[in-house]
């Protein structure tokens, strides 16, 4: 916490925002959610068969507020669903809209990858629909293509 004194009579307290990592274990119907503060990587993976009224997506959507408070310069997002039902689409829509807000309000550079299994056209179709609705550049990656099986490079030093 920092104090800022103005005109010798007015004291303003500026609270420093500290971003924290978050890991939500997957369940039978909810995907794993990981936000790693060190790498600024956010991922959703697994099964998403959310029933109407489930609070999973509102919970992770509200978590974007904490990320936004720290005004990150970049955020790398990976969506890798094995199963994705149409009911989950609405929750994902609001989640992606908050990511778009993060980009707009903070100038955060977003990289969004949507991993697709060749045999699962529903997951890709939902991703394409969300990409169109949110107007957020989503990279669609075919999981089986050899050029996509590359290890991530942490940092290049010249």
N, C-alpha and C positions, 0 to 999 in steps of 0.2 A: 504494500500500500504506500502511496506517495502523497505528500501534502504539498499543496501549491498555495502560496500566500500572495494575495493581490491587494494592493492599496493598504497594506498594514491592518486592515480591519475585516477583510473577507477571507475566510479560509475555505478552500475547496478540497475535498478528498477525492482523489482519483484512484479507483480500485483497479489493480492490475489483474487482467484476465489470464488465467492459467488453463490451457487446453489439456485435457486428460484423455488417455486411451480408453476405449470401451470394447468389451468382448461379450457378445450374447451367444451362448451355446445354442446350437440348433435343437429343435424338437421334432416330433413326427410331422408337424405341419408348418413350422417356421424355419427360415433359413438362418445360417450362421451369419452374424454381423460382427465385423472387426473394423475398428478404427484405430490405427497405430499413429500416435502423435509424433513419433520419431521420424517415420518415413512419409508422413502425411498421406497414408494410403487407407482407403475405405473399401471394404469388400462385403458383398452379400453373396452367399453361395449355398446351394443345396435345394431343398424342397420348400416351395412356398404355396401351400394350399390353405390359405387364410380364409376363415369363415367371416361372414358379415358381422361387424361389431367387435372383432378382435382388435386389441390395442397395440399389436406389434408395430405396424407401420406408423401410427401416430407417435409412438414412443421414439422410434429412430428418427422420425422427421423432426420432432422437438429437439433432439440431440444436435441437429444442425445449428441451432441457436448458439450452443456452446462453442462450436467450431467457428461460427461467424464472429463471435465476440473477440476471438484472437486474430481475426483478419489474416488468414494464411495466404501466402503468395501463390501457392499451388496446392492442388489436391488431385490425387490419382485414384480413380474409382473403378472397381471391377465388379461386374454383375455376372455370376456364373451359376445359373439355375439348372438343376436337373429336372425339376418339375415346377411349372408355374401355371397356376389356375387363373381364370379370367377375373375372379374376385380380388386377387392380389394386384391386378392392374391398376385399380383405383388408388390403393395405398402407394404403389410405386409412382403413380402420376404425381401425387402431392409431394413425395420424397424428391423426385427429380425437379419439380418446380422450386423447392427450397434450395436445391443445389444451384439452379439457375439464378435464384436470388443472391446466393453467395457470390456467384460470378459477377453479377451486376452491381451489387452493393459494395463488395470489397475488392473487386478487380482480380479475384482469385483465378488463376489459370487452371481450368479443369481439363483433365483427360479422362474420358469415360469410355471404358471398354465393355462391350456386351458379348460374352463368350457364347457361342452357339454350337450345339451338338447337331451334326448333319441330320440325324434321324428325328429331331424334335422341331418341327416347323412351327408349332404353337409358340414356343419360347422366342423364336426369331420374329414371328409376326407381331407378338406383343411388344417386343423391343422396337420394331420399326414403327408401330403405331405411337408408342410413347415418344420416340425421336421426332415424329411429325408434330405431335401435340405440344411438346415442350420447346421445340426449336433449339435443342441442345445438341451439339455435334456428338453423336455416339458412334464409336468405331465398332463395327461388327466383326468378330473374329471367329473363324471356323476352327474349332478345337482340334480337328483331325489333320489340318494342313501342316506339312512338315516345316514350312517357314514360320509357323506360329509357335513351334516348340523350341523356343530360344530362352536361355537363362537370362534373367534380368541383370543388367550391369548397374552396380551401385553408383560408382563415380569414376569418371575418367580424369586422369591427371596428366597434364602435358608439361 
